[in-house]
Amino acid sequence: MKNILLVCAAGMSTSMLVSKMEKAATSKGEEVKITATSGGDIKKHIDDANVLLLGPQVSYLKDDYEKQYGGANGIPVEVINSLDYGMMNGEKVLDWAFELIDSK
């Protein structure tokens, strides 16, 4: 099972995107766990994550998270496209997350 972790400022707006992504995963027959959290709670979820996606509002955290969790042996850390995030395009974000996981 693939495990996707989304981080935003409070974990609230990202939870809406999680619902859209879960719906897309179900329609594709994919088994996936998608979790939304705030930056302060990331350590509770990061150990199981295959990819870490950041909401555009916390894009400034990308370098820090790459140092902590990314790198050669870590997980992909990327910022969600602001248009996809704003439109809550769960299918597109899900497909991109799968690409990031498969490319590592």
KOLNUGU-560590 format. One record per residue (C-alpha): residue in three letters; residue number from 1; y, z negated, x. Coordinates in steps of 0.1 Angstrom, whole numbers. Each point is the difference from the previous one (the first is absolute). Example, Ala and Ser with C-alpha at 12.3 -4.5 7.8 and 13.67 -1.06 7.14 Angstrom:
REM KOLNUGU-560590
<lummi res="ALA" n="1" c2="-45" c3="-78" c1="123"/>
<lummi res="SER" n="2" c2="34" c3="7" c1="14"/>
END
This chain:
REM KOLNUGU-560590
<lummi res="MET" n="1" c2="0" c3="0" c1="0"/>
<lummi res="LYS" n="2" c2="35" c3="9" c1="13"/>
<lummi res="ASN" n="3" c2="26" c3="-28" c1="0"/>
<lummi res="ILE" n="4" c2="36" c3="9" c1="-3"/>
<lummi res="LEU" n="5" c2="28" c3="-25" c1="5"/>
<lummi res="LEU" n="6" c2="35" c3="7" c1="-13"/>
<lummi res="VAL" n="7" c2="30" c3="-22" c1="11"/>
<lummi res="CYS" n="8" c2="34" c3="-2" c1="-16"/>
<lummi res="ALA" n="9" c2="28" c3="-25" c1="-1"/>
<lummi res="ALA" n="10" c2="-15" c3="-22" c1="-27"/>
<lummi res="GLY" n="11" c2="-33" c3="18" c1="-9"/>
<lummi res="MET" n="12" c2="13" c3="7" c1="-35"/>
<lummi res="SER" n="13" c2="10" c3="37" c1="0"/>
<lummi res="THR" n="14" c2="-30" c3="9" c1="21"/>
<lummi res="SER" n="15" c2="-23" c3="-15" c1="-26"/>
<lummi res="MET" n="16" c2="11" c3="27" c1="-24"/>
<lummi res="LEU" n="17" c2="-10" c3="26" c1="26"/>
<lummi res="VAL" n="18" c2="-34" c3="-18" c1="5"/>
<lummi res="SER" n="19" c2="-7" c3="5" c1="-37"/>
<lummi res="LYS" n="20" c2="7" c3="38" c1="2"/>
<lummi res="MET" n="21" c2="-21" c3="2" c1="32"/>
<lummi res="GLU" n="22" c2="-29" c3="-18" c1="-16"/>
<lummi res="LYS" n="23" c2="1" c3="23" c1="-30"/>
<lummi res="ALA" n="24" c2="-1" c3="30" c1="24"/>
<lummi res="ALA" n="25" c2="-29" c3="-14" c1="19"/>
<lummi res="THR" n="26" c2="-20" c3="-6" c1="-32"/>
<lummi res="SER" n="27" c2="6" c3="36" c1="-11"/>
<lummi res="LYS" n="28" c2="-13" c3="12" c1="34"/>
<lummi res="GLY" n="29" c2="-30" c3="-23" c1="-1"/>
<lummi res="GLU" n="30" c2="12" c3="-18" c1="32"/>
<lummi res="GLU" n="31" c2="-8" c3="-36" c1="6"/>
<lummi res="VAL" n="32" c2="31" c3="-16" c1="15"/>
<lummi res="LYS" n="33" c2="17" c3="-34" c1="2"/>
<lummi res="ILE" n="34" c2="38" c3="2" c1="-1"/>
<lummi res="THR" n="35" c2="21" c3="-31" c1="5"/>
<lummi res="ALA" n="36" c2="38" c3="-4" c1="-2"/>
<lummi res="THR" n="37" c2="16" c3="-29" c1="18"/>
<lummi res="SER" n="38" c2="33" c3="-11" c1="15"/>
<lummi res="GLY" n="39" c2="5" c3="0" c1="37"/>
<lummi res="GLY" n="40" c2="-2" c3="-38" c1="1"/>
<lummi res="ASP" n="41" c2="-36" c3="1" c1="-14"/>
<lummi res="ILE" n="42" c2="-13" c3="29" c1="21"/>
<lummi res="LYS" n="43" c2="-22" c3="-22" c1="22"/>
<lummi res="LYS" n="44" c2="-20" c3="-10" c1="-32"/>
<lummi res="HIS" n="45" c2="-11" c3="36" c1="-4"/>
<lummi res="ILE" n="46" c2="2" c3="19" c1="33"/>
<lummi res="ASP" n="47" c2="-34" c3="-8" c1="13"/>
<lummi res="ASP" n="48" c2="-18" c3="22" c1="-26"/>
<lummi res="ALA" n="49" c2="25" c3="28" c1="0"/>
<lummi res="ASN" n="50" c2="-8" c3="35" c1="11"/>
<lummi res="VAL" n="51" c2="36" c3="12" c1="-3"/>
<lummi res="LEU" n="52" c2="34" c3="-18" c1="-4"/>
<lummi res="LEU" n="53" c2="26" c3="18" c1="-20"/>
<lummi res="LEU" n="54" c2="36" c3="-12" c1="-2"/>
<lummi res="GLY" n="55" c2="24" c3="4" c1="-28"/>
<lummi res="PRO" n="56" c2="31" c3="19" c1="10"/>
<lummi res="GLN" n="57" c2="21" c3="-31" c1="-4"/>
<lummi res="VAL" n="58" c2="-19" c3="-17" c1="28"/>
<lummi res="SER" n="59" c2="-2" c3="30" c1="23"/>
<lummi res="TYR" n="60" c2="19" c3="-20" c1="27"/>
<lummi res="LEU" n="61" c2="-33" c3="-21" c1="4"/>
<lummi res="LYS" n="62" c2="-20" c3="30" c1="11"/>
<lummi res="ASP" n="63" c2="4" c3="-5" c1="38"/>
<lummi res="ASP" n="64" c2="-9" c3="-37" c1="-2"/>
<lummi res="TYR" n="65" c2="-30" c3="6" c1="-22"/>
<lummi res="GLU" n="66" c2="-12" c3="28" c1="23"/>
<lummi res="LYS" n="67" c2="2" c3="-23" c1="30"/>
<lummi res="GLN" n="68" c2="-19" c3="-28" c1="-19"/>
<lummi res="TYR" n="69" c2="-26" c3="21" c1="-20"/>
<lummi res="GLY" n="70" c2="1" c3="36" c1="12"/>
<lummi res="GLY" n="71" c2="-5" c3="14" c1="34"/>
<lummi res="ALA" n="72" c2="-31" c3="16" c1="15"/>
<lummi res="ASN" n="73" c2="-25" c3="-24" c1="-16"/>
<lummi res="GLY" n="74" c2="20" c3="-9" c1="-30"/>
<lummi res="ILE" n="75" c2="7" c3="14" c1="-34"/>
<lummi res="PRO" n="76" c2="24" c3="28" c1="-10"/>
<lummi res="VAL" n="77" c2="35" c3="-14" c1="-10"/>
<lummi res="GLU" n="78" c2="23" c3="24" c1="-18"/>
<lummi res="VAL" n="79" c2="30" c3="0" c1="-24"/>
<lummi res="ILE" n="80" c2="-6" c3="14" c1="-35"/>
<lummi res="ASN" n="81" c2="20" c3="31" c1="-6"/>
<lummi res="SER" n="82" c2="31" c3="-12" c1="-20"/>
<lummi res="LEU" n="83" c2="-3" c3="29" c1="-26"/>
<lummi res="ASP" n="84" c2="-37" c3="-8" c1="-6"/>
<lummi res="TYR" n="85" c2="8" c3="-37" c1="-2"/>
<lummi res="GLY" n="86" c2="29" c3="5" c1="-24"/>
<lummi res="MET" n="87" c2="-20" c3="23" c1="-22"/>
<lummi res="MET" n="88" c2="-30" c3="-24" c1="1"/>
<lummi res="ASN" n="89" c2="-22" c3="29" c1="10"/>
<lummi res="GLY" n="90" c2="-32" c3="-20" c1="4"/>
<lummi res="GLU" n="91" c2="-22" c3="30" c1="5"/>
<lummi res="LYS" n="92" c2="20" c3="14" c1="28"/>
<lummi res="VAL" n="93" c2="3" c3="-34" c1="18"/>
<lummi res="LEU" n="94" c2="-37" c3="-6" c1="-5"/>
<lummi res="ASP" n="95" c2="-10" c3="34" c1="15"/>
<lummi res="TRP" n="96" c2="24" c3="-6" c1="29"/>
<lummi res="ALA" n="97" c2="-15" c3="-35" c1="6"/>
<lummi res="PHE" n="98" c2="-35" c3="15" c1="1"/>
<lummi res="GLU" n="99" c2="12" c3="26" c1="25"/>
<lummi res="LEU" n="100" c2="14" c3="-27" c1="22"/>
<lummi res="ILE" n="101" c2="-32" c3="-20" c1="-2"/>
<lummi res="ASP" n="102" c2="-22" c3="30" c1="8"/>
<lummi res="SER" n="103" c2="21" c3="11" c1="29"/>
<lummi res="LYS" n="104" c2="-3" c3="-32" c1="20"/>
END
